Amino acid sequence: MDKKPWTVMVYMIADEDKDDADDFIAALRDVYEIAVETTGVVNEEANVVVQVCPPSQFPAMRWEIKDSRAIPLSGAIDAKSFQQESLVNFVETCKDKFAAERYLLILWAHGRGVDWVDDSSLSGAVGAFGPMTLKGLADALKELNVSPENLVVGFSSCSMAAIEVYYEIQNATKLVIGGADDIPKTGWPYDKILNQFVEHQNIHPVNLAEAIVKEIAASYDRKGEVNRVSYSACNLEKFGDLIASLKILIEQLKPNLNDDKTLRAIKEARRFAEDYKEEAMVDLLAFCTRLSELVKEPAKGAAKGVVTVLKNEQAPFLIVSSYSSAYAPRYMRDSGALAVCFPETSAMASSYKKGWRIDRANYEALAFNKAMGWLEFVESFHTNAEAKGI
């Protein structure tokens, strides 16, 4: 039998809050919407498969969505502490039973961008994606054995559009969709997304990603909700250029971290880029755009160099970004919905969750940090700025 152009795989982690069924209810609501919208016309272009990892009192559930019906499939692993194995098993099953030319993997869970330490919790550890650490997520995606050019990864999660996340998973996929801010539980507009397969036969991955980003942001305005939702699609093939430009910027800033004007410029650029609910994460494009307006050469040119890579007209890292109307127009113009970790103080604390702080050991071990020494730059800035009272 001929392969269909696409298989859509939706993997939902809805078991994190043991005392609250809200996540599970939200997941089932999304499954219902996906089932209703997956008509026979959609199925001509795409297989659709969903797995829900529910609270412990329920078994994991897996369905093929066909002709607006959810057909149970066997073999779902009760994930719990085995989320990596469960995710890999789900994708491998989809590849075996629903082989396609290309795959869209939608990852649905609580997202946090990076790993955290919760000083108020006995366990202390808070994963970047559901119960998984960022490295654990990356390891799972590396095991999928899908050509990176044929796999689009989309995060239906808060705060996962972060350069640290994308650098870890760049060997698994070359095209990723994510939100940089808090994402309400009302979820993605699956009706609009699945309709892309109907309106555009054998839709190209980039065109699909662009449509998803725009539809997600627009959906919150259509619902009449006042939510700041920001989404982007990124071309991870351009990571080499982006890291090279960021290295040049840091090399130009580091020797001047004792200079009051440079410290104030960095602080102001960081403040301008701090418009997400989690203020420890700032918008990379907004930071570099504002910094280029505040520093002198050669740092000015270096900051502009990062902006150029992100927005390159021929082959940008940031393919598209879109915002709900709750954002200020100036912010939407100068931002890209792609975050980087830059906490407000040396305490590395969360502005969103009391008692949380960046897991320094895990961050230090990230491939992104090893590639360019971002943590050392941030800590040097805070040490000097705080010593000078800036």
MONOR-V133155 format. One record per residue. N is the residue number from 1. RES is the residue in one small letter. PHI is phi in whole degrees, 0 to 359 (none if undefined). D_FIRST is the distance of its C-alpha to the first C-alpha in whole Angstrom. Layout:
# MONOR-V133155
n={N:N}
res={RES:RES}
phi={PHI:PHI}
d_first={D_FIRST:D_FIRST}
This chain:
# MONOR-V133155
n={1:2:3:4:5:6:7:8:9:10:11:12:13:14:15:16:17:18:19:20:21:22:23:24:25:26:27:28:29:30:31:32:33:34:35:36:37:38:39:40:41:42:43:44:45:46:47:48:49:50:51:52:53:54:55:56:57:58:59:60:61:62:63:64:65:66:67:68:69:70:71:72:73:74:75:76:77:78:79:80:81:82:83:84:85:86:87:88:89:90:91:92:93:94:95:96:97:98:99:100:101:102:103:104:105:106:107:108:109:110:111:112:113:114:115:116:117:118:119:120:121:122:123:124:125:126:127:128:129:130:131:132:133:134:135:136:137:138:139:140:141:142:143:144:145:146:147:148:149:150:151:152:153:154:155:156:157:158:159:160:161:162:163:164:165:166:167:168:169:170:171:172:173:174:175:176:177:178:179:180:181:182:183:184:185:186:187:188:189:190:191:192:193:194:195:196:197:198:199:200:201:202:203:204:205:206:207:208:209:210:211:212:213:214:215:216:217:218:219:220:221:222:223:224:225:226:227:228:229:230:231:232:233:234:235:236:237:238:239:240:241:242:243:244:245:246:247:248:249:250:251:252:253:254:255:256:257:258:259:260:261:262:263:264:265:266:267:268:269:270:271:272:273:274:275:276:277:278:279:280:281:282:283:284:285:286:287:288:289:290:291:292:293:294:295:296:297:298:299:300:301:302:303:304:305:306:307:308:309:310:311:312:313:314:315:316:317:318:319:320:321:322:323:324:325:326:327:328:329:330:331:332:333:334:335:336:337:338:339:340:341:342:343:344:345:346:347:348:349:350:351:352:353:354:355:356:357:358:359:360:361:362:363:364:365:366:367:368:369:370:371:372:373:374:375:376:377:378:379:380:381:382:383:384:385:386:387:388:389:390}
res={m:d:k:k:p:w:t:v:m:v:y:m:i:a:d:e:d:k:d:d:a:d:d:f:i:a:a:l:r:d:v:y:e:i:a:v:e:t:t:g:v:v:n:e:e:a:n:v:v:v:q:v:c:p:p:s:q:f:p:a:m:r:w:e:i:k:d:s:r:a:i:p:l:s:g:a:i:d:a:k:s:f:q:q:e:s:l:v:n:f:v:e:t:c:k:d:k:f:a:a:e:r:y:l:l:i:l:w:a:h:g:r:g:v:d:w:v:d:d:s:s:l:s:g:a:v:g:a:f:g:p:m:t:l:k:g:l:a:d:a:l:k:e:l:n:v:s:p:e:n:l:v:v:g:f:s:s:c:s:m:a:a:i:e:v:y:y:e:i:q:n:a:t:k:l:v:i:g:g:a:d:d:i:p:k:t:g:w:p:y:d:k:i:l:n:q:f:v:e:h:q:n:i:h:p:v:n:l:a:e:a:i:v:k:e:i:a:a:s:y:d:r:k:g:e:v:n:r:v:s:y:s:a:c:n:l:e:k:f:g:d:l:i:a:s:l:k:i:l:i:e:q:l:k:p:n:l:n:d:d:k:t:l:r:a:i:k:e:a:r:r:f:a:e:d:y:k:e:e:a:m:v:d:l:l:a:f:c:t:r:l:s:e:l:v:k:e:p:a:k:g:a:a:k:g:v:v:t:v:l:k:n:e:q:a:p:f:l:i:v:s:s:y:s:s:a:y:a:p:r:y:m:r:d:s:g:a:l:a:v:c:f:p:e:t:s:a:m:a:s:s:y:k:k:g:w:r:i:d:r:a:n:y:e:a:l:a:f:n:k:a:m:g:w:l:e:f:v:e:s:f:h:t:n:a:e:a:k:g:i}
phi={none:295:288:282:300:222:237:263:243:246:247:246:258:238:238:288:269:290:258:219:271:303:297:297:296:297:296:295:297:292:299:299:297:299:296:299:275:274:278:300:294:298:296:295:256:214:281:228:228:229:233:244:260:269:303:299:283:239:282:297:235:223:224:269:260:214:52:63:231:261:258:300:240:275:102:291:276:289:296:49:274:241:299:299:296:295:296:298:299:298:293:298:296:298:295:289:266:226:300:213:290:219:228:247:255:260:256:243:184:288:247:224:81:225:278:233:247:256:291:264:252:294:286:81:268:230:288:289:226:57:278:273:289:297:294:297:298:298:298:297:295:294:277:288:56:245:303:306:288:252:238:255:252:236:259:269:205:287:63:271:278:229:297:296:296:293:294:292:256:295:277:265:211:249:220:226:240:201:255:266:238:293:245:299:288:294:80:287:278:297:298:291:291:294:293:299:288:278:284:228:298:51:302:289:306:295:295:295:298:300:294:298:302:293:291:297:298:292:295:285:288:295:283:76:272:266:230:273:247:232:228:213:239:234:263:287:295:267:299:302:294:293:295:299:291:292:299:298:299:295:299:281:274:305:295:250:283:261:273:300:296:294:298:293:295:297:297:293:296:295:298:297:276:268:232:265:299:270:283:285:251:237:285:295:294:297:298:289:297:292:298:296:275:247:253:265:296:272:297:301:296:293:296:296:297:295:300:298:295:296:246:312:294:276:212:283:291:273:291:201:223:213:230:289:288:289:280:291:304:299:294:298:291:258:244:231:58:223:261:219:285:205:301:290:224:291:291:58:274:279:270:258:238:298:90:268:212:301:285:298:298:293:294:300:274:294:299:300:294:295:289:218:67:296:297:299:297:297:292:295:301:296:300:287:295:290:295:266:71:265}
d_first={0:4:6:9:13:14:15:18:20:23:26:29:32:34:37:39:42:43:46:44:41:41:38:36:37:35:32:31:33:30:27:28:28:25:24:26:25:21:20:17:18:18:14:13:14:14:13:17:18:22:24:28:31:34:37:38:39:35:32:29:27:23:21:18:19:17:19:22:22:22:20:22:20:22:23:25:28:31:32:36:37:34:32:31:29:28:26:25:23:22:20:19:17:16:14:13:12:11:10:11:13:16:17:20:23:25:28:30:34:37:38:41:40:42:43:47:49:51:54:55:52:52:49:50:46:44:41:39:36:37:38:37:39:38:37:35:33:32:32:29:27:28:26:23:22:20:21:24:23:20:21:23:26:28:31:32:35:38:40:37:37:39:40:40:37:35:37:36:32:32:30:27:26:28:28:29:30:33:37:40:42:42:39:40:38:37:34:31:31:27:27:28:26:23:24:23:20:21:23:22:18:17:20:22:23:26:26:25:27:30:29:29:32:34:33:34:37:38:36:40:42:40:41:44:45:47:45:45:41:40:36:35:32:33:32:33:32:36:37:39:41:42:43:45:47:48:49:52:52:53:55:57:58:59:62:63:63:66:67:67:66:63:62:63:61:58:59:59:55:54:56:54:51:51:50:47:48:48:50:50:47:48:46:46:46:49:51:50:51:54:55:55:58:60:60:62:61:59:57:57:55:53:52:51:49:47:46:45:43:41:42:41:40:38:36:37:37:37:34:35:38:38:41:42:45:47:48:51:50:52:49:46:47:48:45:42:41:40:43:45:47:51:53:56:58:58:58:54:54:51:53:50:51:54:55:51:52:49:49:50:49:46:46:48:45:43:41:42:46:46:45:48:50:50:51:54:55:54:57:59:59:60:63:64:64:65:68:69:69:66}
